[in-house]
């Protein structure tokens, strides 16, 4: 049995032996960010809030003049302050549209960009492969007559059908492979949605503030609080923002105030303890802590991959991060693992032979030799993953 170092090289976390239950199936398919639980547990009551029975009873927010009539002012302020501190997106002069996670906002953005009284055919929705595996299903789920999934943006750009109407979803850093992406379709008349869920310092260097027409973010990937189901969009155009708000109004009549207030408190804590205190205590600063933790995990994974010689991982350039003021590499939330053996279904290999549930490359518009593996699991599950990966032999017997 492989036992990993008792103390990490940079002191962020203490590692342990893999779980003793070596026969159990481990789930590395979902990006459920339980990796950040220890940090938030240590904060104690700092982010605890009490809501009385008489609080937040109205569907409307306290700011009657806000375009997004269900956005809590405290959340709006916390979002703008945090983006200003991190430097990952321009928020001034943008409308903030809050949603029940970024999934609802994605649907709202599709509706806003495709709804037109003179539209006779559904608009094509594309994204560059490997694209986020849920885009096809989320796009087709409502069976809308306004838009339809049209697949890989690279393939779409080469088609000669003369159709200039399209929506391209730019997911950067990319889920699954962690690369920084730009729009690829060169046709005129297209519209863009930028999904920036992972554009935070723990995952990738912050090289410049993003400045796009529609930018989607999620509380889940920023802090790890997936259960609160809070996302937000920064939207330039007032008409587009109004249509997105209308979609959410029809879909869910706003967004939970309790979740918004919890998100506002936690995001406010990050802003107060971010840039100004970044180098004071890495255990107190969330972004320093989480960047350090993911860096350790990627180092351990690369060691295992280099030893067994059966898989490969993407390489990421060393870049200067404006937030940390350091040269650093990306440490994505997912590992895009490639099997070197010919004609191997890597997903089936992982599940059937080694009891690891992962997500196959075909779902991302890629080949079956690829799998996406979550780097955000608990410590015990992650170490068990490393153990099992290290035991895979050539020819996959």
C-alpha positions in Angstrom: 0.0 0.0 0.0 1.3 3.4 -0.9 1.3 5.9 2.0 1.6 9.5 1.1 3.7 12.1 2.9 2.5 12.8 6.4 3.2 16.5 5.9 2.9 18.4 2.7 5.9 20.1 1.3 4.5 23.6 1.7 2.5 22.9 4.8 -1.0 23.6 3.6 -2.5 20.3 4.7 -1.5 17.0 6.3 -2.1 14.0 4.1 -3.0 10.5 5.3 -3.1 6.9 4.1 -5.9 6.0 1.8 -9.2 4.8 3.2 -9.0 1.4 4.7 -12.1 0.4 2.9 -10.2 -0.6 -0.3 -13.2 -2.4 -1.8 -15.6 0.5 -2.0 -16.5 2.3 -5.2 -15.4 6.0 -5.1 -17.2 8.7 -7.0 -14.9 11.1 -8.9 -17.6 12.1 -11.4 -19.2 15.1 -9.8 -17.4 18.3 -9.0 -18.9 18.5 -5.5 -16.3 20.8 -3.7 -16.1 19.0 -0.3 -12.3 19.6 -0.4 -13.0 23.1 1.1 -15.0 21.8 4.1 -12.0 21.8 6.6 -11.3 25.5 5.9 -14.9 26.6 6.6 -15.2 24.3 9.6 -12.2 26.2 11.2 -14.0 29.6 10.8 -16.4 28.5 13.5 -19.2 31.0 13.9 -17.6 33.7 11.9 -20.0 33.1 9.0 -23.0 31.9 11.0 -26.2 33.9 10.6 -29.6 33.8 12.4 -32.8 34.4 10.4 -35.9 35.0 12.4 -39.4 33.8 11.2 -40.4 37.4 10.3 -37.3 38.1 8.2 -37.2 38.1 4.4 -40.8 37.3 3.9 -41.3 39.3 0.7 -40.3 38.1 -2.7 -39.0 41.6 -3.4 -35.5 42.8 -2.3 -35.1 45.9 -0.1 -33.8 47.9 -3.1 -36.8 48.8 -5.1 -34.7 50.5 -7.7 -32.6 47.5 -8.6 -33.2 46.1 -12.1 -33.0 42.6 -10.7 -35.9 43.0 -8.3 -35.1 39.9 -6.2 -31.4 40.6 -5.8 -30.5 41.3 -2.1 -28.5 44.5 -1.9 -25.9 42.9 0.4 -25.2 40.2 -2.1 -24.8 42.7 -4.9 -22.4 44.7 -2.9 -20.4 41.6 -1.9 -20.2 40.4 -5.5 -18.9 43.8 -6.7 -16.4 44.1 -3.9 -15.0 40.6 -4.3 -14.5 41.0 -8.1 -12.8 44.3 -7.4 -10.4 42.7 -4.8 -9.6 39.6 -6.9 -9.4 41.4 -10.2 -11.0 38.6 -12.2 -13.9 40.5 -13.8 -15.2 44.0 -14.4 -18.4 44.5 -12.4 -18.8 48.3 -12.5 -21.4 49.4 -15.1 -22.8 45.9 -15.2 -26.2 44.6 -14.1 -26.0 41.8 -11.6 -28.6 39.0 -12.2 -28.7 36.5 -9.4 -29.9 32.9 -10.2 -30.4 29.5 -8.5 -26.9 28.4 -9.5 -25.3 29.2 -12.8 -27.4 26.5 -14.5 -30.5 28.6 -14.2 -28.5 31.6 -15.4 -27.3 29.7 -18.5 -30.9 28.9 -19.4 -31.8 32.5 -18.8 -29.0 33.8 -21.0 -30.0 31.4 -23.8 -33.6 32.7 -23.6 -32.5 36.3 -23.5 -30.2 36.0 -26.6 -32.6 33.9 -28.7 -36.0 35.4 -28.0 -37.1 37.6 -30.8 -40.5 38.1 -32.3 -39.2 37.7 -35.9 -37.3 34.5 -35.2 -38.6 31.6 -37.3 -35.9 28.9 -36.6 -34.1 28.0 -33.4 -30.6 29.5 -33.0 -27.6 27.2 -32.9 -25.8 26.9 -29.6 -22.2 25.7 -29.8 -19.1 25.4 -27.6 -15.5 24.4 -28.4 -14.7 20.7 -27.6 -13.9 19.5 -25.1 -16.9 21.4 -23.8 -18.7 21.1 -20.5 -20.6 17.8 -20.6 -23.8 19.3 -19.4 -24.2 22.0 -22.1 -25.9 19.6 -24.6 -28.4 18.3 -22.0 -29.1 21.7 -20.5 -29.6 23.3 -23.9 -32.0 20.5 -25.1 -33.8 19.9 -21.8 -36.7 22.4 -22.3 -37.0 21.5 -26.0 -37.3 25.1 -26.8 -38.2 26.4 -30.2 -35.8 29.3 -29.6 -32.5 27.5 -29.6 -30.9 24.1 -30.1 -27.6 22.4 -29.4 -25.3 22.3 -32.5 -22.2 20.7 -31.0 -18.5 21.6 -31.3 -17.8 25.2 -32.2 -14.7 24.2 -34.2 -16.9 22.0 -36.5 -19.7 24.5 -36.7 -17.2 27.2 -37.8 -16.1 25.1 -40.8 -19.7 24.4 -42.0 -20.7 26.2 -45.1 -24.5 26.5 -44.6 -24.5 30.2 -44.6 -26.3 30.4 -41.2 -24.8 33.3 -39.2 -27.1 33.0 -36.2 -25.4 31.3 -33.3 -24.7 31.5 -29.6 -21.2 30.4 -28.6 -20.6 29.4 -25.0 -17.0 30.1 -24.0 -16.1 28.1 -20.9 -12.8 29.5 -19.5 -11.0 28.0 -17.6 -12.4 25.0 -19.4 -14.3 22.2 -17.6 -12.9 19.6 -18.3 -9.3 20.4 -19.2 -8.6 23.6 -17.4 -7.4 25.5 -20.5 -8.0 29.2 -21.1 -10.3 29.6 -24.0 -11.5 32.3 -26.4 -14.3 32.3 -28.9 -13.5 30.3 -32.0 -16.4 30.9 -34.4 -15.4 33.6 -36.9 -18.8 34.3 -38.4 -20.6 37.6 -38.0 -23.9 37.9 -36.2 -23.0 35.6 -33.3 -23.6 36.1 -29.6 -21.4 35.0 -26.7 -21.9 33.7 -23.2 -18.8 33.5 -21.1 -19.0 30.8 -18.4 -16.2 31.8 -15.9 -17.1 29.5 -13.0 -13.5 28.6 -12.4 -11.8 31.9 -13.0 -10.7 32.2 -9.4 -7.1 32.3 -8.0 -7.2 28.7 -6.5 -7.8 27.3 -10.0 -5.9 29.5 -12.4 -3.7 32.6 -12.5 -5.7 35.8 -12.7 -4.0 37.5 -15.6 -6.6 40.2 -16.3 -10.2 41.2 -15.4 -12.6 39.6 -17.8 -14.7 42.0 -19.8 -17.5 40.4 -21.8 -21.1 41.0 -22.5 -22.4 38.1 -20.3 -20.3 36.5 -17.6 -21.5 33.7 -15.5 -20.1 32.9 -12.0 -21.2 30.5 -9.2 -20.9 30.5 -5.5 -20.3 26.8 -5.6 -17.0 27.0 -7.4 -15.8 30.2 -5.8 -16.1 29.1 -2.1 -17.3 25.5 -2.3 -20.9 26.1 -1.1 -22.6 24.1 -3.7 -25.7 23.5 -1.5 -26.7 27.1 -1.4 -27.5 27.1 -5.1 -26.4 30.7 -5.8 -25.0 32.0 -9.1 -24.7 35.4 -10.7 -24.3 37.0 -14.1 -22.6 40.2 -14.9 -24.5 41.6 -17.9 -23.6 44.7 -19.9 -26.8 45.2 -22.0 -29.9 46.3 -20.1 -32.3 44.7 -22.5 -30.5 41.3 -22.2 -30.5 41.6 -18.4 -34.2 42.3 -18.3 -34.9 39.2 -20.4 -32.8 37.1 -18.1 -34.6 38.5 -15.1 -38.0 37.7 -16.8 -36.9 34.1 -17.4 -36.0 33.7 -13.7 -39.3 35.4 -12.7 -41.3 32.9 -14.8 -39.1 29.9 -13.8 -38.9 30.4 -10.0 -40.3 33.8 -9.1 -36.9 35.0 -7.9 -34.1 33.4 -5.8 -34.1 32.3 -2.1 -33.3 35.3 0.1 -31.8 33.0 2.8 -29.3 31.6 0.3 -28.5 35.1 -0.9 -27.9 36.4 2.6 -25.6 33.5 3.4 -23.7 34.0 0.2 -23.4 37.7 0.9 -21.9 37.1 4.4 -19.4 34.5 3.1 -18.3 36.5 0.0 -18.0 39.6 2.2 -15.6 37.6 4.5 -13.5 36.7 1.5 -13.3 40.3 0.3 -12.3 41.5 3.8 -9.6 38.9 4.1 -8.3 38.7 0.6 -5.8 40.9 -1.2 -4.8 43.1 1.8 -3.9 40.1 4.0 -2.9 37.6 1.3 0.7 37.0 2.5 -0.1 37.4 6.2 -1.4 33.9 7.1 -2.1 31.3 4.4 -4.3 29.3 6.7 -6.6 32.3 7.3 -6.9 33.4 3.7 -9.3 31.2 1.8 -7.7 31.7 -1.7 -4.2 31.1 -0.4 -5.3 28.0 1.5 -7.3 26.5 -1.4 -4.6 27.4 -4.0 -2.0 25.7 -1.8 -4.2 22.6 -1.3 -5.0 22.1 -5.0 -1.3 22.6 -5.9 -0.4 19.8 -3.5 -3.0 17.5 -5.0 -1.8 18.2 -8.5 1.8 17.5 -7.5 0.8 14.1 -6.0 -1.3 13.2 -9.1 1.5 14.1 -11.5 4.0 11.9 -9.4 1.6 8.9 -9.7 1.1 9.5 -13.5 4.8 9.9 -14.1 5.5 6.7 -12.3 3.1 4.4 -14.0 3.6 5.8 -17.5 0.2 4.7 -18.7 -1.6 8.1 -18.6 -0.9 11.7 -19.4 -2.1 15.1 -18.1 -2.2 18.5 -19.7 0.7 20.9 -19.1 -0.1 24.4 -18.0 2.1 27.5 -18.6 3.7 29.4 -15.8 1.9 32.8 -15.7 1.9 35.9 -13.4 -1.2 36.1 -11.3 -2.2 39.7 -10.6 -4.0 38.7 -7.4 -1.2 36.7 -5.7 1.6 38.7 -7.4 3.4 35.4 -8.1 4.3 33.2 -11.1 2.1 30.2 -10.9 0.4 27.4 -12.9 -3.2 26.4 -13.2 -4.4 23.8 -10.7 -7.8 23.0 -12.2 -10.8 21.5 -10.4 -10.7 18.5 -12.7 -7.9 16.3 -14.1 -8.3 15.6 -17.8 -6.6 12.2 -17.8 -5.6 10.6 -21.1 -5.0 6.8 -21.5 -1.9 6.2 -23.7 -3.0 2.6 -24.6 -4.6 2.3 -28.0 -8.4 1.7 -28.3 -9.1 1.8 -24.6 -12.4 3.1 -23.1 -10.8 4.8 -20.1 -14.1 5.4 -18.3 -15.0 1.7 -18.4 -11.5 0.8 -17.3 -11.8 3.0 -14.3 -15.3 1.9 -13.3 -15.2 -1.9 -14.0 -11.6 -2.8 -13.1 -10.8 -0.2 -10.4 -14.2 0.9 -8.9 -13.7 4.6 -9.7 -16.7 6.5 -11.1 -15.4 9.1 -13.6 -16.9 10.9 -16.6 -15.8 9.7 -20.0 -14.4 12.0 -22.7 -17.2 11.2 -25.2 -19.6 13.3 -23.1 -17.3 16.3 -23.6 -17.2 15.9 -27.4 -13.8 14.2 -27.1 -12.5 10.6 -27.5 -13.1 7.7 -25.2 -9.4 7.6 -24.2 -10.1 10.6 -22.0 -11.8 10.9 -18.6 -12.5 13.8 -16.3 -11.6 13.2 -12.7 -12.7 15.5 -9.8 -9.9 17.0 -7.8 -12.4 18.4 -5.3 -13.3 15.3 -3.3 -12.5 14.8 0.4 -9.0 13.9 1.5 -9.7 10.2 2.0 -11.4 9.7 -1.4 -8.6 11.6 -3.1 -5.9 9.5 -1.5 -7.8 6.3 -2.4 -7.9 7.5 -6.0 -4.2 8.0 -6.1 -3.7 4.6 -4.6 -5.8 2.8 -7.2 -4.4 4.8 -10.1 -0.9 3.8 -9.0 -1.8 0.1 -9.1 -3.1 0.1 -12.7 -0.8 -2.0 -14.9 0.1 -2.1 -18.5 -2.4 -3.7 -21.0 -4.9 -3.0 -18.2 -5.2 -6.6 -17.0 
